[in-house]
Amino acid sequence: MTSLSELTIPLRRLARTNALAESAVWLAWSDADAICFVTGTISIELSRERGRPVLQMRVYNREGALEEALTCVQTAGNVWKRVDVH
């Protein structure tokens, strides 16, 4: 999916809200009636703590309900690895 018009109304709201955040992006894809919508933001604070880029992501369903929140760090091999943040 490449434009807001392809998203459901709740996902459009999330995309607009996410667009206001600095260093934030979204992407979405569909499979039949299902839509997976993901937002991502670089965490400057966590990146400084770890000395590597840290990405905070949120995964939503087509109704805009949060299904998962996760944090990933870029490894020395340029691979993103999920980490626990306390």
N, C-alpha and C positions, 0 to 999 in steps of 0.2 A: 504494500500500500504506500502510495507516495503523496497523497494530498489529504487535507483535513476533510474534504467532502466525502471521502471513502469511509470515514470513521463513523461510529455511532455518536449520538449527541453527548453521552457521558464521556466518551473518549476524546471528543473534540475539546471539551472543557479541560480535561487533563492535559492535553497537548498545549493548549493556550496557557494554562497555568505554568506548565513545565517550561515553556518558551521564555517566561519571564525570569527564570533563574539563570544565574551566570554559569556558564560551562555546562549547560543542560542540553540533552538531545532526546529524541524519541524515535522509535521505529515500531512498525506494526506489520503483521502478515495475517493472512486469513487462510482457512482451510474449511471449505464448505461454509457452514454458518458460524463457525468459531473464529474469533479474532484474538490474537495474542498481541498485547500492547505493552511495550517496555520503555521505561524512562531511565535515563542514566545521567549521573552527575559526578564529576570529579570532586573528590574530597581533598581540599588543599590541606586541611589540618591532619587527616590520617596519612596523606602522602608524605608530609613532612616527618611525622612520627616514624614511618616505616622506611623512609628514604627511597620510596618507589611510588609510581602512580597508583592511586586507589580509586576505584569506581564503585559508586553506590547505585544499585539498580532496583527498580520496582517493576513487578509483572502484574498486569491487570487483565481481567476478562472483558468481554464485549460490553458488559453492563457498567464497567468502570470500577468493579470491586477489586481490591488488592488481593492477589493470590499469593504473592511471595515478595519478600524484600531480602536482598542479599548484597554483600560487599565482596569485591574481588580486588586482588592486588596483582600487578604485573610482575612476573618473575624475571630472574636474570636471563632466561631463555626467551623472553618476550611472549610468554604464555600467560593468560589470565587465570588465576587460581582463586577459588572461593575461600574466604577466611571468616573466622568468627571475630566479631568486634565486641568488646566488653566495656 
